[in-house]
Amino acid sequence: MTEEERTVLEQQLNELLTRSEWTAADTPLIEQLLHTLQTVSAENKRLRTALLKANAQQPKMSSRLRDALYE
C-alpha cells in the first residue's frame, strides 16, 4: 500500500466516523478497508518471519568478544 492510498483510505474512514449513520454506499469502502487490513497483516507476518530467520543466521557474539575468546 502506498502512502497516497493510505492517506485516501484514512480520509474516507474519518468521513465515515464523523457520520452518525452508515449507508449501503459505505459497504464497499468498509470491505476495502477490511481487505487492506488483512493484506497488511499477512505482509507483516511474512516480514516478521523473514526478519527472525535473518537474525537467526547472524552470529550471536559481538566481534570483540569473539576475538577475545579466540586469543
C-alpha positions as CSV (number, residue, x, y, z in Angstrom):
1,M,0.0,0.0,0.0
2,T,1.4,3.3,-1.0
3,E,1.4,6.4,1.2
4,E,-1.2,8.1,-1.1
5,E,-3.5,5.1,-0.9
6,R,-3.2,5.0,2.9
7,T,-3.9,8.7,3.1
8,V,-7.0,8.4,0.9
9,L,-8.4,5.4,2.9
10,E,-7.7,7.3,6.2
11,Q,-9.6,10.3,4.9
12,Q,-12.5,8.1,3.8
13,L,-12.6,6.3,7.2
14,N,-12.6,9.7,9.0
15,E,-15.6,10.7,6.9
16,L,-17.4,7.6,7.9
17,L,-16.6,8.0,11.6
18,T,-18.0,11.6,11.6
19,R,-21.3,10.4,10.2
20,S,-23.9,9.2,12.6
21,E,-25.3,6.6,10.2
22,W,-23.8,4.4,7.6
23,T,-25.5,3.8,4.3
24,A,-25.4,1.0,1.8
25,A,-22.9,3.0,-0.3
26,D,-20.4,2.8,2.6
27,T,-20.3,-1.0,2.4
28,P,-17.7,-1.2,-0.4
29,L,-15.4,1.2,1.5
30,I,-15.7,-0.9,4.6
31,E,-15.0,-4.1,2.6
32,Q,-12.0,-2.5,1.0
33,L,-10.6,-1.4,4.4
34,L,-11.1,-4.9,5.8
35,H,-9.3,-6.4,2.8
36,T,-6.5,-3.9,3.1
37,L,-6.2,-4.8,6.8
38,Q,-6.0,-8.5,6.0
39,T,-3.3,-7.9,3.3
40,V,-1.2,-5.7,5.5
41,S,-1.5,-8.1,8.4
42,A,-0.4,-11.0,6.2
43,E,2.5,-9.0,4.9
44,N,3.5,-8.0,8.4
45,K,3.6,-11.7,9.4
46,R,5.7,-12.6,6.4
47,L,8.2,-9.8,7.2
48,R,8.5,-10.8,10.8
49,T,9.2,-14.4,9.9
50,A,11.8,-13.3,7.3
51,L,13.4,-11.0,9.9
52,L,13.5,-13.7,12.5
53,K,15.2,-16.1,10.0
54,A,17.7,-13.4,9.0
55,N,18.6,-12.7,12.6
56,A,18.9,-16.4,13.5
57,Q,21.6,-16.8,10.8
58,Q,23.8,-14.0,12.3
59,P,26.4,-14.7,15.0
60,K,25.2,-14.0,18.5
61,M,28.5,-12.7,19.9
62,S,30.0,-9.4,19.2
63,S,33.2,-9.4,17.1
64,R,35.2,-8.0,20.0
65,L,34.0,-10.8,22.4
66,R,34.6,-13.5,19.7
67,D,38.1,-12.2,19.0
68,A,38.9,-12.1,22.8
69,L,37.8,-15.7,23.2
70,Y,39.8,-16.9,20.3
71,E,43.1,-15.3,21.6
